[in-house]
Amino acid sequence: MSSIADQVSVDALLSFIAEYTVDHFKNTGRRTDGAVLAEAIRSKFPGLSYEQLGLGRLSDAVHLAEQRALVLRHRDVKHLELSPGPNSGLAPGSQVPTHTVAPLPHVKPDVWRAFVFVSSGNHLFLDRETGQVVSVPDSDVSGRMSLEGDSRYARVTPIPTSTQQGWMDEFTRQCRALNVSDAPIREQQWWVKFPAWLRRVDRCLERDWNRFRTGKVLEHLRQWTSENDVRLGRLLSPPEAVPRSLPQRQIGTRGVGEISESEARRAAILAAVREMPLEQLEEIAIPVRYIVRHFKPR
């Protein structure tokens, strides 16, 4: 019996990479993620061996496709991301996605929880002077009345479930790769199931949803601060001390004013963590010893 390598040529593999990249762009308007492409290749050509085709790995095939202008590799990100190239067969005039959008401001974690997470049994207030969220149990009637009568504090009402589910519906309808009837928008734990559903379809969709939702939350906060005489800056985290993307010359051999690769990676991880909602933070695996240290007396 002949192997898959005997049945598949390099040209066939490159043609599939180009076709998949074009189809992905037409359906989603987004770049093709390397991990998604690798899974598509495994599904199309089960048992494929790059070595038997004279290639080392997927990136070698992508390099050949790039040389033939079948794909465009984006090097503004560290992982593999592709768009259709000039020779891919994409209709003339179609716009290739660049994802060079400006970063959104960071909402403080406690403010995000207060507005986005629908809680019960607590009354929430924002300190106009410090921007801190104060939570008062429903049983503490005197504490609640005290803050309600204090001009320093503004009452916080979480964004309604129906509004947030409306955002999900809007996002789903904007993406041709998604079917709104399949979206778990009104199921139990919809806030967990919806991003998980997007991740199964395409990891990039979850990233785009997080940005879309952040934009919606910021719109809500701008209106709320205007109506409640609160400075919007009180609700936002300060800018990152380290840029999200660093020129290559800054990474590697360290000089005066330069940053090491490990520090850049750590800064990127911390920046990503600050963007993640609580339900996703609960999925991160962190060695217990790092957590316990923060609870030991100093």
Protein Blocks (a to p, Z undefined) as FASTA:
>chain_A
ZZfklmpcfklmmmmmmmmmmmmmmmnopacdfklmmmmmmmmmghiafklnopablmlm
mmmmmmnomaccdfkbfbdcddddfknopaghiacdeklaccdddddfklmmmmmmcceh
iacdddfknopacdddfklmmlmmmmmmpmkbccdddddfklmmmmmmmmmmmpmkbcfk
lpcfkgghklmmmmmmmmmmomklmmmmmmmmmmmmmmmmmmmmmmnopafklmpccddf
bdfbdcfklgccddehiacfklmmmmmmmmmmmmpcfklmmmpccdfklmmmmmpcZZ
